[in-house]
Amino acid sequence: MLSRETQVMLNQRTRIILAVLIIIALTFTILDLRGGKGPFSSVRSVVSSALGGVQVAASVIVSPITGVGSWWGTWGDQRARIAELESGNATLQDALVRSAEDRARADGLDQLLRVAGVGRYRIVPAEVIAVEPAQDFSWTVTIDAGRDDGLLADMTVINGQGLIGRILSTTKTTATVVLIVDVSSAVGARVAGTEEIGILSGTGRQDSLEFQTLDPLASLKSGQALVTFGSRSGRPYAPGIPIGEVVGVSGTAGQLTRIATVRPFADVSQLSIVGVVIRPPREDPRDSVLPSPPATTTDASALASPSPSGVDDGASPAPTASTKPKKEKAAKPVPSPTPSAGTSASSESN
Amino acid sequence: MWIRQTVICASVIVLAVMLQLTLLSRLGLPGATPDLVVVCVVALALAYGPLTGAVVGFAAGLVIGFTPPAGGVIGIQALIFLVIGFLTGAVVDPRDRTVPVLMGLVGLSTGAATLAYAVLIAGFGGNQVAWDAVPALVLTSSLYGLILAPVVVPTISWLVRRVTPEIAS
């Protein structure tokens, strides 16, 4: 053992190669951490395009395994079910797995369509095909829709429960999504039923977000729901999408800011079917998309979450705070479907 | 011979990265994602020695850095995997490869990779590390490494002996 080791250590060529590789790795690290688009964006997009195709194929192959989202949550049931299936023949087993997967996918799509229908978002459905490993501390996923499907960077990504994130980059056939729980994520949000607005930042944990109101005197309570505030022409975030509910408030009234902990409606660790909002609604749907719907929705088909919301369509406020989420409500005055041409901010909502 | 060696290393790494990102990370297992790539780097380093191990580790780190969703920092994993590949090849005696040793080695490597990533990314000024999650991630990462080792390492050793029989180890 020792002889081999010393021999290796002393080998000049080995040392040179190792040194070169270490220097390259360190250079890459520093360049990548400098932020911005960086020198790697073009390399990344080339590799993304090449490997994205492979990922789509791989995802199709592994989809029967990952498709049923509840497998690991109900391990005991699964064992029983496996035992039962073993008694059946292979064809039946295959058919069963596939139909369960199809049901799960259909359910996801149904919920997504409900959200999109109520809020009048025009969406492109997509499926998550790759997820960043948890130990990378980065909440990003790849979906199987890209530029060819009309996706652009900064578009909003939702699923049947609510907001998921926004598109970071696209290739021809795939797109990378930054989830709202990522530390780099910041969403302009409004407390449903009120006009309190603030910034919702990711914490890197899958079940908590941090909401900071712009008004230090704002009253926040546990159980209040948050919806997106919306940006000009719906990018990065379309208005009115449910995000989550307040589960705790820290900081007292009168401090510079109040910080609330928010639990997102969507379970970002179990993503399958998602939708990309390619065109926001002409009018801000306000609170109508929230799970326990106020007057506007007819079909109450969702889990009841307490959302103290009346449909306050009148008198919208004109927040003057110059934060990132620009104001866009009642965006297009005439029903002309031109997604560009953001109109002047802070017009009345209806 | 080195062409066959390159081909086998490259295909093992690409396959491992694909499996890790499209299958293992989507299973929703508690804690970390099973680090199949590190296990493969260790296995290849055991088969081909420290220099190849280091190069393979470096390449694997870059591939996983560039493959979408590409949320990690490019270069850090290359650095970590390089060190793991080199040390594995240099320190472990080829004659002393019983299953418990292999499992311990792989478990140590996957846990160390997770910890080193968190430490390095914080050291380089990244702010995304959720430190309260790190112990659980390191622990589960080691555990999954232990579980993967007795399956993956013999498979790759067998593959190596088949494709490049002149490597006698």
HADDOCK unambig.tbl for C-alpha pairs under 7 A between the chains (distance, minus, plus):
assign (segid A and resid 1 and name CA) (segid B and resid 93 and name CA) 5.24 0.50 0.50
assign (segid A and resid 5 and name CA) (segid B and resid 90 and name CA) 5.38 0.50 0.50
assign (segid A and resid 5 and name CA) (segid B and resid 91 and name CA) 6.62 0.50 0.50
assign (segid A and resid 14 and name CA) (segid B and resid 51 and name CA) 6.40 0.50 0.50
assign (segid A and resid 22 and name CA) (segid B and resid 79 and name CA) 6.17 0.50 0.50
assign (segid A and resid 25 and name CA) (segid B and resid 75 and name CA) 4.43 0.50 0.50
assign (segid A and resid 25 and name CA) (segid B and resid 76 and name CA) 6.63 0.50 0.50
assign (segid A and resid 25 and name CA) (segid B and resid 78 and name CA) 5.98 0.50 0.50
assign (segid A and resid 25 and name CA) (segid B and resid 79 and name CA) 5.59 0.50 0.50
assign (segid A and resid 26 and name CA) (segid B and resid 75 and name CA) 6.15 0.50 0.50
assign (segid A and resid 28 and name CA) (segid B and resid 74 and name CA) 6.07 0.50 0.50
assign (segid A and resid 28 and name CA) (segid B and resid 75 and name CA) 5.00 0.50 0.50
assign (segid A and resid 29 and name CA) (segid B and resid 73 and name CA) 6.38 0.50 0.50
assign (segid A and resid 29 and name CA) (segid B and resid 74 and name CA) 5.47 0.50 0.50
assign (segid A and resid 29 and name CA) (segid B and resid 75 and name CA) 4.47 0.50 0.50
assign (segid A and resid 29 and name CA) (segid B and resid 76 and name CA) 5.79 0.50 0.50
assign (segid A and resid 32 and name CA) (segid B and resid 73 and name CA) 6.34 0.50 0.50
assign (segid A and resid 32 and name CA) (segid B and resid 74 and name CA) 6.15 0.50 0.50
assign (segid A and resid 33 and name CA) (segid B and resid 73 and name CA) 6.86 0.50 0.50
assign (segid A and resid 44 and name CA) (segid B and resid 66 and name CA) 5.52 0.50 0.50
assign (segid A and resid 47 and name CA) (segid B and resid 66 and name CA) 6.38 0.50 0.50
assign (segid A and resid 47 and name CA) (segid B and resid 67 and name CA) 6.44 0.50 0.50
assign (segid A and resid 48 and name CA) (segid B and resid 67 and name CA) 5.88 0.50 0.50
assign (segid A and resid 48 and name CA) (segid B and resid 68 and name CA) 5.61 0.50 0.50
assign (segid A and resid 51 and name CA) (segid B and resid 67 and name CA) 6.50 0.50 0.50
assign (segid A and resid 52 and name CA) (segid B and resid 68 and name CA) 6.95 0.50 0.50
assign (segid A and resid 55 and name CA) (segid B and resid 18 and name CA) 6.72 0.50 0.50
assign (segid A and resid 55 and name CA) (segid B and resid 22 and name CA) 6.76 0.50 0.50
assign (segid A and resid 58 and name CA) (segid B and resid 22 and name CA) 6.91 0.50 0.50
assign (segid A and resid 59 and name CA) (segid B and resid 22 and name CA) 5.99 0.50 0.50
assign (segid A and resid 62 and name CA) (segid B and resid 23 and name CA) 6.42 0.50 0.50
assign (segid A and resid 66 and name CA) (segid B and resid 23 and name CA) 6.91 0.50 0.50
assign (segid A and resid 66 and name CA) (segid B and resid 26 and name CA) 6.51 0.50 0.50
assign (segid A and resid 66 and name CA) (segid B and resid 27 and name CA) 5.97 0.50 0.50
assign (segid A and resid 129 and name CA) (segid B and resid 22 and name CA) 5.87 0.50 0.50
assign (segid A and resid 130 and name CA) (segid B and resid 21 and name CA) 5.16 0.50 0.50
assign (segid A and resid 130 and name CA) (segid B and resid 22 and name CA) 4.33 0.50 0.50
assign (segid A and resid 130 and name CA) (segid B and resid 69 and name CA) 6.81 0.50 0.50
assign (segid A and resid 131 and name CA) (segid B and resid 21 and name CA) 5.59 0.50 0.50
assign (segid A and resid 131 and name CA) (segid B and resid 22 and name CA) 6.56 0.50 0.50
assign (segid A and resid 131 and name CA) (segid B and resid 25 and name CA) 5.69 0.50 0.50
assign (segid A and resid 131 and name CA) (segid B and resid 26 and name CA) 6.12 0.50 0.50
assign (segid A and resid 131 and name CA) (segid B and resid 69 and name CA) 6.58 0.50 0.50
assign (segid A and resid 132 and name CA) (segid B and resid 21 and name CA) 6.35 0.50 0.50
assign (segid A and resid 132 and name CA) (segid B and resid 25 and name CA) 6.70 0.50 0.50
assign (segid A and resid 132 and name CA) (segid B and resid 69 and name CA) 6.03 0.50 0.50
assign (segid A and resid 132 and name CA) (segid B and resid 71 and name CA) 6.31 0.50 0.50
assign (segid A and resid 133 and name CA) (segid B and resid 21 and name CA) 6.90 0.50 0.50
assign (segid A and resid 133 and name CA) (segid B and resid 25 and name CA) 5.38 0.50 0.50
assign (segid A and resid 133 and name CA) (segid B and resid 33 and name CA) 5.27 0.50 0.50
assign (segid A and resid 134 and name CA) (segid B and resid 32 and name CA) 5.22 0.50 0.50
assign (segid A and resid 134 and name CA) (segid B and resid 33 and name CA) 5.74 0.50 0.50
assign (segid A and resid 135 and name CA) (segid B and resid 32 and name CA) 5.57 0.50 0.50
assign (segid A and resid 135 and name CA) (segid B and resid 33 and name CA) 6.85 0.50 0.50
assign (segid A and resid 135 and name CA) (segid B and resid 114 and name CA) 6.12 0.50 0.50
assign (segid A and resid 135 and name CA) (segid B and resid 137 and name CA) 6.44 0.50 0.50
assign (segid A and resid 136 and name CA) (segid B and resid 72 and name CA) 5.55 0.50 0.50
assign (segid A and resid 137 and name CA) (segid B and resid 128 and name CA) 6.16 0.50 0.50
assign (segid A and resid 137 and name CA) (segid B and resid 129 and name CA) 5.83 0.50 0.50
assign (segid A and resid 138 and name CA) (segid B and resid 71 and name CA) 5.30 0.50 0.50
assign (segid A and resid 138 and name CA) (segid B and resid 72 and name CA) 6.43 0.50 0.50
assign (segid A and resid 140 and name CA) (segid B and resid 69 and name CA) 5.84 0.50 0.50
assign (segid A and resid 140 and name CA) (segid B and resid 71 and name CA) 5.91 0.50 0.50
assign (segid A and resid 141 and name CA) (segid B and resid 69 and name CA) 5.26 0.50 0.50
assign (segid A and resid 142 and name CA) (segid B and resid 68 and name CA) 6.37 0.50 0.50
assign (segid A and resid 142 and name CA) (segid B and resid 69 and name CA) 5.17 0.50 0.50
assign (segid A and resid 176 and name CA) (segid B and resid 68 and name CA) 6.87 0.50 0.50
assign (segid A and resid 176 and name CA) (segid B and resid 69 and name CA) 5.52 0.50 0.50
assign (segid A and resid 183 and name CA) (segid B and resid 128 and name CA) 5.81 0.50 0.50
assign (segid A and resid 204 and name CA) (segid B and resid 128 and name CA) 6.79 0.50 0.50
assign (segid A and resid 204 and name CA) (segid B and resid 130 and name CA) 6.30 0.50 0.50
assign (segid A and resid 269 and name CA) (segid B and resid 28 and name CA) 6.45 0.50 0.50
assign (segid A and resid 270 and name CA) (segid B and resid 28 and name CA) 6.73 0.50 0.50
